[in-house]
Each structure stands twice: as structure tokens, then as C-alpha cells.
């Protein structure tokens, strides 16, 4: 009887240990990888906060001048207005042919913050009042809340950053949709801890 109980207990403990390894491991090195290294630590935190851009016509047309901002950072009505006013796109003419405009507009609307439930996108959508149509991500209440602690000397007065719209100057993986605190290194300053 004791031998059967001992074998059963040992088997249960072995299964629990294996289950713990499966839960504790991942594709980035897992439990047995370089867990204590800087690279492993960062990889645990470098997960997309909004879906990354996966639409070549958009990255080709818009990403040639600036970061191809993820659609999940603005509501569909904002993207629609931006695409409707490309002849004066923040002081530049960024007009596209009608077919390309329609294709990109559809992609942006389908993946906008008020149309996806991924990561921080719904928080961006909820922060914008129904009557508001922000044309800049930096004008959304969610963005302002997340960046209110940053002094002007680190952004506007920093020649390596210059503007909050220069996301990739501080968020090293902005193009992948990663905006978390653990991925922030402010150009000309270093790591940011709030």
C-alpha cells in the first residue's frame, strides 16, 4: 500500500514539475534559456501593445516619410479624416491615387482602436469622446496620460527626439507595436523609469 501511494505521489509530482516547465517556458529561451540576461529579461516584456502593421501598401505609402503608425492607436473616424485630407497632411501633400487611398483607408478602419480588442488599442478608443476626431495620436487622452511625466527637456528640447510623434526615438520597437515601459530608451538620455 505504501509503495503504491509513494509511486502515485512521485508520478503526480513529476507531472506537476513538467507542467510547471511548460508554463514557465516560451519560445524566447524559456526556463532553461539565459533567463537572467538583459536580452531574456527584455524579451519577456517586449510584447506588442497594439497589432503591428502588416499591410505593405500602407507601410510603402506612409512609412516612406514617417513611422507607419499602427491603426490601433486611433479610432476609425480619425483614420478616415486623415485619409480624406491627405492634400494637406500636416503641412505636406501626401495624396495617393484613389484606389490606393481606398485600400489603405479600409485597412486602417478595419484595424483601428475602436475595432480591435488587442492590447492597448481599446484603451486608446475609450479615451476619446464619441464626438472627438483626433488627427494626432499625441492628442488622445490615453497618450497624454501615459506621457504626462516626461519633461520637455527630454522630448521637445531634445534634438534627438524633438516631438512626441517621433515614437521610435524612445520606444525601440515602436515599428513592432511595442510601447511598454521596459522597452523605453530615450535618445540622448537613456532608460526611462517612471
C-alpha positions in Angstrom: 0.0 0.0 0.0 2.8 2.5 0.9 4.7 1.6 -2.2 1.7 2.3 -4.4 1.0 5.6 -2.6 4.6 6.6 -2.9 4.7 5.8 -6.7 1.5 7.6 -7.3 2.8 10.7 -5.4 6.0 10.6 -7.3 4.1 10.4 -10.6 1.9 13.3 -9.6 4.9 15.4 -8.6 6.7 14.6 -11.9 3.7 15.7 -13.9 3.3 18.9 -11.9 7.0 19.6 -12.5 6.6 19.0 -16.2 3.5 21.2 -16.3 5.4 24.0 -14.5 8.2 23.8 -17.1 5.7 24.0 -19.9 4.0 27.0 -18.4 7.3 28.7 -17.4 9.0 28.2 -20.8 8.4 30.0 -24.0 9.8 30.5 -27.5 12.3 33.1 -26.3 14.6 30.9 -24.2 12.2 29.8 -21.6 13.1 28.5 -18.2 16.4 26.9 -19.4 17.5 29.9 -21.6 19.5 32.9 -20.5 16.8 33.9 -18.1 18.9 36.3 -16.1 20.4 38.1 -19.1 19.3 41.5 -20.2 18.2 40.1 -23.5 16.0 37.5 -21.9 14.5 40.0 -19.4 13.7 42.4 -22.2 12.1 39.7 -24.4 9.7 38.8 -21.6 8.4 42.4 -21.7 8.7 43.2 -25.4 5.3 42.1 -26.5 3.1 44.1 -28.9 0.8 46.6 -27.2 -1.0 47.2 -30.4 -1.1 45.0 -33.5 1.9 45.7 -35.7 1.4 46.9 -39.2 1.1 44.0 -41.6 -0.1 45.8 -44.8 2.6 46.5 -47.4 0.6 49.2 -49.3 0.3 51.2 -46.1 3.9 50.8 -45.0 5.1 51.6 -48.5 3.0 54.8 -48.9 3.1 56.1 -45.3 6.2 54.5 -43.9 8.4 56.1 -46.5 8.0 59.5 -44.7 7.4 58.6 -41.1 6.7 55.6 -38.9 3.7 53.7 -40.2 1.7 54.2 -37.1 -0.3 51.2 -36.0 -4.0 51.6 -36.8 -4.8 50.6 -33.2 -3.6 53.9 -31.9 -6.6 55.9 -33.3 -10.3 55.3 -33.8 -11.6 54.6 -37.3 -13.2 58.1 -37.7 -9.7 59.6 -37.1 -8.1 57.5 -39.8 -10.9 58.3 -42.2 -10.5 62.0 -41.7 -6.7 61.7 -42.1 -7.1 59.8 -45.3 -9.7 62.3 -46.6 -7.3 65.2 -46.0 -4.0 64.0 -47.5 -3.7 67.0 -49.7 -2.8 68.9 -46.5 -1.2 66.2 -44.4 0.2 68.2 -41.5 1.6 70.8 -44.0 2.6 68.3 -46.7 0.8 67.0 -49.8 0.6 63.2 -49.3 -2.2 62.5 -51.8 -2.5 59.0 -53.1 -4.3 57.7 -56.2 -7.9 57.0 -55.3 -7.6 53.2 -55.4 -4.6 53.2 -53.1 -6.3 55.6 -50.8 -9.4 53.4 -50.6 -7.4 50.3 -49.9 -5.3 51.9 -47.1 -8.3 53.6 -45.6 -10.1 50.3 -45.4 -7.1 48.7 -43.7 -6.8 51.5 -41.2 -10.5 51.4 -40.4 -10.7 47.6 -40.0 -7.8 47.7 -37.6 -8.5 50.9 -35.7 -8.5 51.2 -31.9 -12.3 51.1 -31.8 -12.4 47.9 -34.0 -9.8 45.7 -32.3 -9.7 44.2 -28.9 -5.9 43.8 -28.9 -3.7 45.1 -26.2 -3.9 48.8 -25.5 -5.9 49.6 -28.6 -9.3 49.6 -26.7 -7.8 52.0 -24.1 -7.0 54.4 -26.8 -10.5 54.1 -28.2 -12.2 54.5 -24.8 -10.2 57.6 -24.0 -11.6 59.5 -27.0 -15.0 61.0 -26.6 -17.5 60.0 -29.3 -17.7 63.5 -30.8 -13.9 63.9 -30.9 -11.9 63.1 -34.0 -8.2 63.4 -33.1 -5.9 63.6 -36.0 -2.7 63.0 -33.9 -2.1 60.1 -31.7 -0.4 62.6 -29.3 -3.8 64.3 -28.9 -5.6 61.3 -27.4 -6.2 61.4 -23.7 -4.7 57.9 -23.3 -1.4 59.1 -24.9 -1.3 62.3 -22.8 -1.9 60.3 -19.7 0.9 57.9 -20.5 3.4 60.7 -21.3 2.4 63.4 -18.8 5.5 62.8 -16.6 8.1 63.4 -19.3 9.7 66.8 -19.1 10.1 69.0 -22.2 13.9 68.7 -22.0 13.7 65.0 -22.9 11.3 65.5 -25.8 10.8 68.9 -27.5 14.2 70.3 -26.3 16.0 67.0 -27.1 17.5 67.3 -30.6 17.4 63.5 -30.9 13.7 63.3 -30.2 12.1 66.8 -31.0 8.5 65.6 -30.8 6.2 63.0 -29.2 5.3 61.9 -32.7 8.8 60.5 -33.1 7.9 57.3 -31.3 10.9 55.3 -32.4 13.3 57.8 -30.8 12.3 56.3 -27.4 10.3 53.2 -28.0 12.9 50.9 -29.5 10.4 48.5 -31.0 7.7 51.0 -32.0 7.5 49.6 -35.5 6.5 46.3 -34.0 3.8 47.8 -31.9 5.8 47.5 -28.6 5.4 50.6 -26.4 5.8 49.2 -22.9 7.8 50.8 -20.2 10.5 48.2 -20.3 11.3 48.9 -23.9 11.9 52.7 -23.5 15.3 54.2 -24.0 15.1 57.9 -24.6 17.6 59.1 -27.3 20.3 61.2 -25.8 19.2 60.3 -22.2 18.9 56.6 -21.6 16.5 54.2 -19.9 13.3 55.8 -18.6 11.8 54.6 -15.3 8.8 56.3 -14.0 
